[in-house]
């Protein structure tokens, strides 16, 4: 910085202001300083800044997996929102491993990141409380905490399960096969609640639970094979996979057994994973609005960083869902341009729309 100041003919304080508070410096002076920086190839020492201030202008994001495009979309939305506020985004994926998630949180703490966005599938209470004790606020993404008072942004997963099931019923299904696993995972449990609500509203429609054992494709392969072996008068005449990867695997197995999709059995997914959009039978699904979740999560975190801790009120933002009908339920007919927009209904005063 001394070299830059000497080259530009200004004080060290002026160089610091150009780097950190450019609005305090006249344009002509700032231009001279920036020219000196470019000539000398000067780069601010961010580690030294972090040691001096106790934090950096960076946000950590830990996701449970990057195999689902929901989290890729979330990442993109968060990155754009962070960049707009001149924050960097540091990214890590736990691949559904609790210990890996804990290690990532500890690493982000060591970088003196300003705060952390946690896209987890479980409460992770101990990890979150430890991180917050160390001075790093945490915002939950795609998970609504029940044991930790924290900000969160989620998609209405109950409504997602509801509109996907209602669509299958509208297509003529009367025995809804719900292919799922891991009921301990909040999104799974809430989607099932939505499935049951839709079925309860339609007399004569019943539920056929199909336990996939896991939410990854091998579980769907096994579930699809079991459905194909059922007697025609007992097997589901409509199938909803709690994840698109499960639903896609079911479609593959049904077609391999000579069962037509959707003519014999329409199939829908429930989390709009881009991996399942193509293939021989493009999959009907429900949007998760990942980019919006990422954007809102950054807004919540930055608000918490700037609020007086004694006055900050944690809140949960709930995003609606949209049905995206494709060939796996509609056949080759052209999908309707009108999508079913889910209403967001909330009785929790902390919960709100963005």
TORZA-933965 format. One line per 3 residues: number of its first residue (from 1); for each residue x, y, z of N, C-alpha, C. Coordinates in pm, whole numbers. Layout:
NUM> X/Y/Z/X/Y/Z/X/Y/Z; ...
END
This chain:
1> 83/-120/0/0/0/0/87/126/0; 200/120/69/290/237/68/339/267/-74; 373/159/-149/417/176/-287/307/239/-373
4> 184/193/-354/71/247/-429/52/394/-394; 57/425/-263/39/564/-220/145/655/-279; 271/607/-280/380/688/-336/360/708/-485
7> 321/602/-557/303/613/-702/190/710/-736; 84/707/-657/-33/792/-686/-20/931/-623; 78/950/-532/92/1079/-467/-17/1107/-366
10> -60/1002/-293/-166/1019/-193/-121/955/-62; -203/965/41/-173/905/170/-217/759/173; -166/685/275/-210/546/295/-361/541/320
13> -412/639/394/-556/642/424/-639/654/298; -589/731/201/-663/746/75/-666/614/-2; -554/542/-5/-551/411/-71/-650/317/-3
16> -652/318/130/-744/233/204/-889/267/171; -919/396/161/-1056/437/129/-1095/395/-12; -1003/404/-107/-1034/361/-244/-1070/213/-245
19> -999/134/-165/-1023/-11/-161/-1149/-48/-84; -1179/28/22/-1288/-12/111/-1407/82/112; -1385/211/89/-1494/309/92/-1475/409/-22
22> -1486/364/-147/-1457/452/-261/-1546/575/-267; -1663/570/-204/-1753/686/-207/-1693/806/-131; -1591/781/-52/-1529/890/25/-1419/962/-54
25> -1387/913/-173/-1273/966/-248/-1321/1029/-378; -1265/1147/-412/-1301/1210/-539/-1262/1120/-656; -1341/1126/-764/-1322/1037/-877/-1181/1047/-935
28> -1129/1167/-950/-996/1185/-1011/-888/1121/-925; -900/1139/-793/-801/1080/-702/-812/928/-704; -936/877/-702/-956/733/-705/-900/673/-834
31> -917/742/-945/-863/692/-1072/-710/682/-1066; -643/781/-1003/-498/776/-991/-453/656/-907; -528/632/-799/-494/519/-711/-514/387/-785
34> -624/374/-856/-650/250/-929/-546/228/-1038; -501/335/-1103/-397/324/-1205/-267/276/-1142; -236/327/-1023/-115/284/-953/-125/137/-913
37> -243/96/-868/-265/-44/-832/-243/-134/-953; -297/-93/-1069/-281/-172/-1191/-135/-177/-1234; -65/-65/-1227/76/-60/-1268/163/-150/-1181
40> 135/-150/-1052/220/-224/-958/174/-369/-938; 54/-403/-989/3/-539/-970/-29/-568/-824; -74/-464/-751/-101/-480/-608/-230/-558/-585
43> -226/-653/-490/-344/-728/-448/-357/-718/-297; -472/-673/-246/-490/-665/-101/-474/-802/-35; -412/-806/83/-393/-929/158/-520/-957/238
46> -605/-1046/184/-733/-1074/250/-714/-1144/384; -610/-1226/397/-586/-1292/525/-554/-1189/633; -471/-1089/597/-439/-985/694/-564/-905/731
49> -647/-876/630/-772/-805/659/-858/-884/756; -868/-1017/733/-951/-1101/819/-899/-1102/962; -767/-1108/976/-708/-1106/1111/-738/-974/1181
52> -734/-865/1106/-756/-734/1165/-902/-711/1201; -993/-757/1114/-1135/-727/1134/-1212/-840/1202; -1157/-962/1199/-1226/-1077/1257/-1318/-1146/1160
55> -1337/-1090/1038/-1422/-1154/938/-1381/-1108/800; -1437/-1173/699/-1411/-1136/560/-1545/-1108/492; -1540/-1046/376/-1663/-1026/299/-1686/-1153/216
58> -1712/-1261/286/-1738/-1389/220/-1850/-1461/294; -1922/-1542/219/-2032/-1622/272/-2004/-1768/240; -2022/-1855/337/-2006/-1998/313/-2139/-2061/276
61> -2135/-2158/186/-2254/-2235/149/-2219/-2382/153; -2286/-2457/240/-2267/-2601/249/-2396/-2668/202; -2388/-2748/96/-2505/-2819/44/-2490/-2968/72
64> -2603/-3039/74/-2597/-3182/105/-2552/-3264/-15; -2570/-3213/-137/-2525/-3285/-256/-2535/-3194/-378; -2440/-3207/-468/-2445/-3132/-594/-2498/-3218/-708
67> -2540/-3342/-678/-2594/-3429/-782/-2737/-3389/-820; -2804/-3317/-729/-2940/-3270/-756/-2932/-3127/-806; -2993/-3098/-918/-2984/-2965/-977/-3049/-2858/-889
70> -3132/-2900/-791/-3187/-2803/-696/-3074/-2727/-629; -2970/-2800/-588/-2860/-2735/-516/-2770/-2657/-610; -2760/-2699/-734/-2686/-2620/-832/-2757/-2487/-857
73> -2889/-2493/-870/-2968/-2371/-889/-2955/-2280/-766; -2961/-2342/-648/-2948/-2267/-524/-2815/-2194/-520; -2710/-2266/-559/-2574/-2209/-562/-2570/-2087/-655
76> -2627/-2101/-774/-2624/-1990/-869/-2697/-1867/-815; -2815/-1890/-756/-2890/-1779/-701/-2816/-1710/-587; -2755/-1790/-500/-2680/-1734/-387/-2559/-1656/-436
79> -2491/-1711/-536/-2370/-1646/-585/-2401/-1510/-648; -2507/-1503/-726/-2545/-1376/-788/-2584/-1272/-682; -2659/-1318/-581/-2702/-1224/-476/-2583/-1178/-393
82> -2491/-1270/-363/-2374/-1233/-284/-2285/-1136/-362; -2265/-1164/-489/-2179/-1079/-571/-2236/-938/-583; -2369/-929/-590/-2432/-797/-600/-2404/-712/-477
85> -2378/-778/-364/-2346/-707/-240/-2196/-710/-210; -2116/-747/-312/-1970/-750/-302/-1921/-849/-197; -1987/-964/-190/-1943/-1075/-107/-1900/-1191/-198
88> -1798/-1262/-157/-1759/-1385/-226/-1836/-1502/-166; -1854/-1608/-245/-1925/-1726/-198/-1830/-1845/-197; -1814/-1908/-81/-1730/-2027/-66/-1822/-2148/-57
91> -1798/-2251/-139/-1893/-2360/-156/-1832/-2494/-113; -1914/-2577/-47/-1872/-2712/-10/-1993/-2805/-18; -1969/-2931/-52/-2076/-3030/-59/-2043/-3146/35
94> -2139/-3181/121/-2116/-3288/219/-2149/-3426/164; -2217/-3431/48/-2262/-3558/-10/-2336/-3644/93; -2425/-3577/166/-2512/-3643/265/-2435/-3713/377
97> -2316/-3662/408/-2232/-3719/513/-2225/-3618/628; -2277/-3655/746/-2282/-3563/859/-2143/-3518/903; -2046/-3611/903/-1912/-3574/945/-1849/-3478/844
100> -1871/-3504/715/-1818/-3413/613/-1879/-3274/628; -2008/-3269/659/-2073/-3140/680/-2009/-3066/797; -1984/-3138/906/-1920/-3077/1024/-1782/-3025/990
103> -1706/-3103/913/-1571/-3061/873/-1576/-2935/786; -1674/-2930/695/-1686/-2812/609/-1720/-2687/691; -1810/-2702/788/-1846/-2588/871/-1725/-2538/950
106> -1647/-2634/1003/-1527/-2595/1078/-1427/-2522/988; -1412/-2569/864/-1319/-2504/772/-1366/-2362/739; -1495/-2346/713/-1546/-2213/681/-1530/-2117/799
109> -1546/-2170/921/-1518/-2088/1038/-1374/-2040/1037; -1281/-2130/1001/-1139/-2095/1005/-1104/-1988/902; -1184/-1974/798/-1158/-1870/698/-1215/-1735/741
112> -1278/-1732/859/-1341/-1610/911/-1450/-1558/817; -1523/-1652/759/-1634/-1612/674/-1737/-1535/756; -1809/-1443/692/-1904/-1358/764/-2024/-1435/817
115> -2069/-1535/743/-2183/-1617/783/-2195/-1735/690; -2287/-1826/724/-2295/-1953/650/-2440/-1985/613; -2460/-2030/490/-2587/-2085/443/-2574/-2236/449
118> -2669/-2303/514/-2661/-2448/532/-2780/-2515/468; -2757/-2581/354/-2863/-2657/286/-2849/-2802/329; -2913/-2835/438/-2900/-2965/501/-3029/-3044/488
121> -3022/-3174/514/-3142/-3257/514/-3186/-3291/656; -3108/-3247/756/-3140/-3274/895/-3119/-3146/977; -3163/-3148/1102/-3154/-3029/1187/-3010/-2985/1211
124> -2919/-3083/1231/-2776/-3053/1254/-2759/-2952/1367; -2837/-2969/1473/-2843/-2869/1580/-2707/-2843/1645; -2637/-2951/1684/-2510/-2932/1754/-2409/-2858/1667
127> -2404/-2894/1538/-2310/-2828/1447/-2344/-2679/1432; -2472/-2651/1417/-2515/-2512/1396/-2492/-2429/1522; -2526/-2485/1638/-2506/-2409/1762/-2358/-2381/1786
130> -2271/-2477/1754/-2127/-2454/1767/-2081/-2342/1676; -2128/-2345/1552/-2088/-2242/1455/-2135/-2104/1499; -2256/-2095/1551/-2309/-1967/1595/-2238/-1917/1721
133> -2201/-2008/1811/-2126/-1966/1930/-1993/-1902/1892; -1939/-1946/1779/-1811/-1892/1734/-1827/-1763/1654; -1948/-1710/1652/-1969/-1579/1592/-2009/-1579/1446
136> -2055/-1694/1393/-2092/-1701/1252/-2242/-1733/1243; -2326/-1636/1203/-2469/-1665/1187/-2492/-1770/1079; -2597/-1849/1096/-2631/-1957/1004/-2775/-1941/958
139> -2797/-1951/828/-2931/-1952/770/-2954/-2089/707; -3065/-2153/745/-3101/-2283/687/-3163/-2261/549; -3129/-2351/457/-3184/-2345/322/-3242/-2483/288
142> -3368/-2484/241/-3437/-2608/205/-3463/-2695/327; -3460/-2635/445/-3490/-2708/569/-3540/-2607/671; -3653/-2638/734/-3709/-2549/836/-3676/-2604/974
145> -3590/-2537/1050/-3551/-2590/1181/-3666/-2586/1280; -3672/-2687/1364/-3774/-2693/1469/-3712/-2687/1608; -3581/-2710/1618/-3512/-2711/1747/-3417/-2592/1763
148> -3388/-2523/1654/-3297/-2409/1655/-3372/-2287/1607; -3363/-2177/1680/-3426/-2052/1637/-3331/-1983/1539; -3362/-1994/1411/-3274/-1941/1306/-3357/-1903/1186
151> -3302/-1816/1102/-3368/-1783/975/-3362/-1902/881; -3461/-1911/794/-3465/-2022/699/-3545/-1982/576; -3514/-2046/463/-3595/-2033/342/-3619/-2174/290
154> -3746/-2205/263/-3784/-2340/220/-3886/-2332/109; -3898/-2440/36/-4009/-2459/-56/-4119/-2531/20; -4243/-2502/-11/-4355/-2569/55/-4363/-2712/2
157> -4288/-2803/67/-4282/-2941/21/-4414/-3015/35; -4492/-2977/133/-4625/-3039/145/-4709/-3006/21; -4704/-2881/-20/-4780/-2841/-139/-4725/-2909/-264
160> -4594/-2931/-269/-4534/-3001/-383/-4591/-3141/-396; -4596/-3214/-284/-4654/-3348/-287/-4802/-3345/-323; -4871/-3242/-276/-5014/-3230/-302/-5043/-3209/-450
163> -4976/-3112/-514/-5011/-3081/-653/-4966/-3192/-748; -4858/-3262/-714/-4815/-3374/-799/-4916/-3487/-792; -4966/-3515/-671/-5066/-3621/-655/-5199/-3583/-719
166> -5240/-3458/-701/-5366/-3412/-762/-5359/-3424/-914; -5242/-3398/-971/-5225/-3410/-1116/-5243/-3554/-1161; -5186/-3648/-1087/-5202/-3790/-1123/-5350/-3830/-1114
169> -5419/-3780/-1012/-5561/-3811/-998/-5640/-3752/-1114; -5606/-3631/-1154/-5672/-3569/-1269/-5649/-3648/-1397; -5536/-3718/-1403/-5504/-3801/-1521/-5571/-3938/-1513
172> -5652/-3961/-1409/-5730/-4084/-1400/-5679/-4187/-1302; -5570/-4161/-1232/-5516/-4259/-1137/-5607/-4271/-1015; -5625/-4394/-967/-5706/-4420/-849/-5628/-4496/-742
175> -5518/-4557/-779/-5428/-4620/-681/-5291/-4552/-697; -5261/-4461/-607/-5138/-4381/-617/-5023/-4455/-549; -4926/-4495/-626/-4807/-4557/-571/-4708/-4449/-531
178> -4680/-4438/-401/-4586/-4337/-353/-4453/-4406/-325; -4356/-4381/-414/-4225/-4442/-403/-4135/-4348/-323; -4097/-4392/-204/-4020/-4303/-117/-3930/-4383/-24
181> -3853/-4310/54/-3764/-4368/154/-3722/-4257/249; -3654/-4293/354/-3600/-4197/450/-3708/-4100/501; -3811/-4151/568/-3914/-4061/621/-3861/-3967/728
184> -3738/-3992/776/-3677/-3902/874/-3633/-3770/812; -3624/-3767/678/-3583/-3644/610/-3704/-3552/595; -3689/-3428/637/-3802/-3335/640/-3873/-3319/506
187> -3800/-3298/393/-3872/-3285/265/-3955/-3408/230; -3902/-3527/261/-3975/-3651/234/-4102/-3656/316; -4091/-3630/444/-4207/-3637/533/-4315/-3537/492
190> -4273/-3416/455/-4372/-3314/420/-4437/-3342/285; -4361/-3398/191/-4422/-3435/62/-4526/-3545/84; -4496/-3638/172/-4592/-3746/201/-4721/-3688/260
193> -4707/-3589/348/-4826/-3525/405/-4912/-3464/294; -4848/-3403/195/-4922/-3347/83/-4990/-3454/-1; -4922/-3567/-21/-4981/-3679/-94/-5108/-3726/-24
196> -5100/-3745/107/-5215/-3794/184/-5329/-3693/181; -5296/-3564/183/-5402/-3462/179/-5476/-3466/46; -5403/-3481/-64/-5469/-3487/-195/-5557/-3612/-207
199> -5509/-3724/-156/-5587/-3848/-163/-5713/-3836/-78; -5701/-3774/40/-5816/-3760/129/-5926/-3675/65; -5889/-3585/-24/-5988/-3499/-88/-6060/-3567/-205
202> -6018/-3688/-240/-6077/-3757/-355/-6125/-3896/-314; -6253/-3910/-279/-6307/-4040/-241/-6283/-4144/-350; -6247/-4264/-309/-6222/-4371/-404/-6077/-4383/-446
205> -5994/-4285/-410/-5851/-4290/-440/-5777/-4343/-319; -5685/-4437/-342/-5612/-4499/-232/-5461/-4485/-251; -5387/-4508/-144/-5243/-4498/-144/-5179/-4636/-144
208> -5077/-4656/-227/-4996/-4777/-225/-4854/-4734/-192; -4812/-4760/-69/-4677/-4723/-27/-4576/-4820/-87; -4471/-4766/-149/-4364/-4848/-205/-4232/-4798/-145
211> -4176/-4875/-55/-4053/-4835/13/-3934/-4864/-79; -3863/-4759/-117/-3749/-4774/-207/-3619/-4803/-133; -3621/-4789/-1/-3500/-4817/76/-3403/-4700/80
214> -3395/-4625/-29/-3309/-4508/-36/-3367/-4413/-140; -3324/-4286/-137/-3379/-4188/-230/-3295/-4176/-357; -3196/-4261/-374/-3112/-4259/-493/-3165/-4358/-597
217> -3119/-4351/-724/-3173/-4434/-832/-3181/-4584/-805; -3083/-4648/-740/-3097/-4793/-717/-3225/-4829/-643; -3267/-4742/-551/-3393/-4767/-482/-3510/-4762/-576
220> -3507/-4669/-671/-3614/-4660/-770/-3616/-4779/-864; -3499/-4830/-898/-3491/-4948/-984/-3559/-5067/-919; -3529/-5089/-791/-3592/-5200/-718/-3741/-5178/-704
223> -3781/-5055/-671/-3924/-5025/-655/-3999/-5045/-786; -3940/-4998/-897/-4005/-5014/-1027/-4023/-5160/-1065; -3922/-5242/-1036/-3932/-5385/-1067/-4042/-5451/-985
226> -4055/-5411/-858/-4161/-5469/-773/-4299/-5427/-821; -4312/-5301/-862/-4441/-5255/-913/-4479/-5332/-1040; -4381/-5353/-1126/-4407/-5424/-1252/-4453/-5567/-1228
229> -4407/-5628/-1118/-4445/-5768/-1090/-4580/-5781/-1021; -4638/-5670/-975/-4767/-5678/-908/-4878/-5717/-1005; -4981/-5788/-956/-5097/-5815/-1042/-5160/-5684/-1089
232> -5212/-5685/-1208/-5265/-5562/-1268/-5371/-5498/-1180; -5455/-5580/-1116/-5564/-5524/-1035/-5518/-5477/-897; -5390/-5493/-865/-5338/-5450/-736/-5230/-5341/-748
235> -5164/-5337/-861/-5052/-5244/-871/-5104/-5100/-890; -5024/-5002/-858/-5065/-4863/-876/-5095/-4832/-1022; -5194/-4745/-1043/-5221/-4698/-1178/-5173/-4553/-1196
238> -5095/-4507/-1100/-5026/-4378/-1105/-4916/-4382/-1002; -4798/-4330/-1036/-4683/-4339/-945/-4622/-4200/-924; -4592/-4169/-797/-4520/-4047/-762/-4392/-4085/-690
241> -4278/-4045/-746/-4151/-4063/-679/-4122/-3942/-593; -4081/-3962/-469/-4055/-3849/-381/-3938/-3765/-431; -3852/-3825/-513/-3748/-3751/-585/-3758/-3786/-733
244> -3707/-3699/-818/-3709/-3726/-961/-3620/-3845/-997; -3510/-3862/-925/-3421/-3975/-954/-3491/-4107/-929; -3570/-4115/-822/-3648/-4236/-797/-3750/-4257/-909
247> -3823/-4151/-944/-3927/-4162/-1047/-3868/-4202/-1181; -3754/-4147/-1216/-3690/-4179/-1343/-3651/-4326/-1349; -3599/-4379/-1237/-3562/-4520/-1233/-3686/-4610/-1245
250> -3796/-4567/-1184/-3921/-4643/-1194/-3968/-4648/-1338; -3963/-4535/-1408/-4004/-4531/-1549/-3923/-4631/-1631; -3794/-4634/-1608/-3706/-4725/-1683/-3747/-4870/-1661
253> -3773/-4907/-1536/-3809/-5046/-1506/-3947/-5082/-1560; -4042/-4992/-1551/-4176/-5021/-1604/-4171/-5044/-1754; -4099/-4959/-1826/-4091/-4973/-1971/-4016/-5100/-2010
256> -3915/-5136/-1930/-3843/-5260/-1958/-3932/-5382/-1942; -4034/-5370/-1855/-4128/-5481/-1833/-4245/-5477/-1930; -4244/-5385/-2025/-4351/-5375/-2124/-4470/-5294/-2079
259> -4456/-5222/-1969/-4564/-5137/-1918/-4544/-4995/-1973; -4643/-4943/-2040/-4630/-4814/-2106/-4646/-4699/-2007; -4559/-4599/-2024/-4565/-4476/-1944/-4585/-4360/-2041
262> -4698/-4288/-2031/-4797/-4289/-1924/-4925/-4366/-1956; -4935/-4431/-2071/-5063/-4491/-2112/-5115/-4591/-2008; -5026/-4675/-1953/-5067/-4772/-1852/-5050/-4716/-1710
265> -4938/-4651/-1687/-4911/-4592/-1555/-4842/-4457/-1573; -4910/-4347/-1546/-4841/-4216/-1547/-4749/-4206/-1426; -4636/-4141/-1445/-4536/-4130/-1338/-4493/-3984/-1325
268> -4483/-3938/-1200/-4436/-3801/-1174/-4323/-3804/-1073; -4233/-3705/-1085/-4133/-3682/-982/-4180/-3568/-894; -4086/-3516/-808/-4132/-3415/-713/-4027/-3313/-676
271> -3912/-3308/-746/-3812/-3208/-706/-3740/-3144/-824; -3791/-3163/-945/-3745/-3090/-1063/-3594/-3098/-1084; -3543/-3221/-1077/-3401/-3244/-1102/-3377/-3245/-1253
274> -3291/-3158/-1302/-3271/-3144/-1447/-3220/-3272/-1512; -3159/-3361/-1434/-3113/-3489/-1488/-3229/-3567/-1547; -3350/-3549/-1492/-3465/-3628/-1533/-3550/-3562/-1641
277> -3508/-3444/-1689/-3591/-3375/-1787/-3586/-3438/-1925; -3475/-3499/-1959/-3460/-3558/-2092/-3493/-3706/-2090; -3417/-3784/-2164/-3442/-3927/-2168/-3555/-3964/-2259
280> -3585/-4094/-2261/-3689/-4145/-2351/-3826/-4089/-2315; -3850/-4068/-2184/-3979/-4016/-2140/-3953/-3898/-2044; -3956/-3774/-2094/-3935/-3658/-2007/-4032/-3660/-1889
283> -3980/-3629/-1771/-4053/-3651/-1646/-4130/-3528/-1600; -4257/-3547/-1568/-4336/-3447/-1499/-4280/-3428/-1359; -4275/-3304/-1313/-4221/-3281/-1179/-4275/-3150/-1122
286> -4220/-3109/-1009/-4262/-2989/-939/-4139/-2901/-916; -4148/-2775/-953/-4033/-2687/-938/-4003/-2661/-790; -3873/-2646/-762/-3827/-2619/-626/-3775/-2475/-611
289> -3765/-2399/-720/-3721/-2259/-715/-3589/-2243/-641; -3490/-2324/-680/-3361/-2322/-613/-3291/-2187/-619; -3292/-2123/-736/-3224/-1993/-748/-3288/-1890/-656
292> -3420/-1892/-645/-3488/-1798/-555/-3451/-1827/-410; -3441/-1957/-375/-3401/-1991/-239/-3263/-1936/-207; -3169/-1952/-302/-3035/-1900/-281/-3033/-1750/-262
295> -3110/-1681/-346/-3115/-1534/-336/-3172/-1491/-201; -3285/-1551/-163/-3350/-1512/-37/-3260/-1546/82; -3190/-1660/75/-3102/-1700/185/-2992/-1597/208
298> -2934/-1546/99/-2831/-1442/112/-2891/-1316/173; -3010/-1278/129/-3075/-1159/184/-3099/-1174/335; -3144/-1293/376/-3168/-1317/518/-3038/-1309/598
301> -2932/-1367/543/-2804/-1367/614/-2748/-1226/627; -2751/-1149/519/-2697/-1013/524/-2779/-925/617; -2910/-948/623/-2993/-872/717/-2954/-904/861
304> -2928/-1031/887/-2887/-1071/1022/-2752/-1012/1058; -2663/-1002/960/-2531/-946/985/-2537/-797/1019; -2634/-728/963/-2642/-583/984/-2737/-544/1097
307> -2830/-633/1135/-2924/-602/1242/-2855/-600/1378; -2913/-528/1470/-2872/-535/1609/-2910/-673/1661; -2813/-751/1710/-2844/-888/1756/-2958/-892/1859
310> -2969/-790/1940/-3073/-788/2042/-3212/-767/1983; -3217/-713/1861/-3346/-682/1800/-3380/-772/1682; -3282/-851/1635/-3307/-934/1516/-3413/-1040/1545
313> -3508/-1053/1455/-3614/-1155/1466/-3594/-1255/1353; -3568/-1380/1390/-3553/-1483/1288/-3686/-1509/1219; -3680/-1532/1089/-3803/-1561/1016/-3780/-1669/912
316> -3888/-1734/875/-3885/-1838/773/-3961/-1791/651; -3898/-1795/536/-3961/-1758/409/-4000/-1887/337; -4126/-1896/297/-4177/-2016/229/-4210/-1982/84
319> -4149/-2055/-9/-4173/-2034/-151/-4275/-2135/-202; -4361/-2094/-293/-4459/-2184/-350/-4397/-2280/-451; -4480/-2368/-507/-4434/-2468/-603/-4518/-2461/-730
322> -4459/-2503/-841/-4530/-2510/-969/-4519/-2650/-1026; -4630/-2701/-1076/-4629/-2827/-1148/-4577/-2804/-1290; -4484/-2888/-1334/-4432/-2881/-1471/-4466/-3013/-1540
325> -4580/-3018/-1610/-4623/-3144/-1673/-4541/-3175/-1797; -4500/-3300/-1808/-4425/-3346/-1925/-4481/-3481/-1971; -4406/-3546/-2059/-4457/-3665/-2127/-4488/-3782/-2035
328> -4422/-3792/-1919/-4442/-3909/-1832/-4583/-3916/-1773; -4659/-3804/-1780/-4800/-3808/-1739/-4893/-3765/-1851; -4842/-3687/-1947/-4929/-3633/-2052/-4923/-3711/-2182
331> -4821/-3795/-2196/-4802/-3860/-2325/-4743/-3762/-2425; -4765/-3788/-2551/-4706/-3705/-2655/-4785/-3577/-2682; -4897/-3560/-2612/-4974/-3437/-2633/-4894/-3319/-2582
334> -4926/-3202/-2633/-4852/-3083/-2595/-4888/-3040/-2453; -4786/-3022/-2365/-4817/-2979/-2228/-4890/-2845/-2227; -4981/-2832/-2130/-5055/-2707/-2115/-4961/-2594/-2079
337> -4988/-2478/-2133/-4906/-2361/-2102/-4939/-2307/-1963; -5051/-2356/-1909/-5091/-2308/-1777/-5041/-2406/-1672; -4960/-2359/-1581/-4909/-2443/-1473/-4991/-2418/-1348
340> -4998/-2522/-1264/-5073/-2511/-1139/-4989/-2439/-1036; -5031/-2321/-1000/-4956/-2241/-905/-5003/-2274/-764; -4912/-2313/-677/-4949/-2353/-542/-4968/-2229/-454
343> -5074/-2231/-377/-5096/-2123/-281/-5012/-2151/-157; -4955/-2046/-100/-4874/-2060/20/-4963/-2025/139; -4988/-2125/225/-5073/-2106/340/-4988/-2125/464
346> -4989/-2029/556/-4903/-2036/673/-4976/-1984/795; -4960/-2055/908/-5016/-2008/1033/-4906/-1961/1128; -4781/-1977/1090/-4668/-1935/1173/-4637/-1789/1142
349> -4648/-1698/1242/-4623/-1555/1214/-4482/-1527/1169; -4388/-1621/1193/-4251/-1599/1148/-4236/-1633/1001; -4331/-1705/946/-4319/-1753/808/-4379/-1650/713
352> -4316/-1632/599/-4365/-1531/505/-4319/-1566/365; -4385/-1505/268/-4341/-1514/130/-4233/-1409/108; -4143/-1431/6/-4038/-1332/-20/-4095/-1205/-77
END
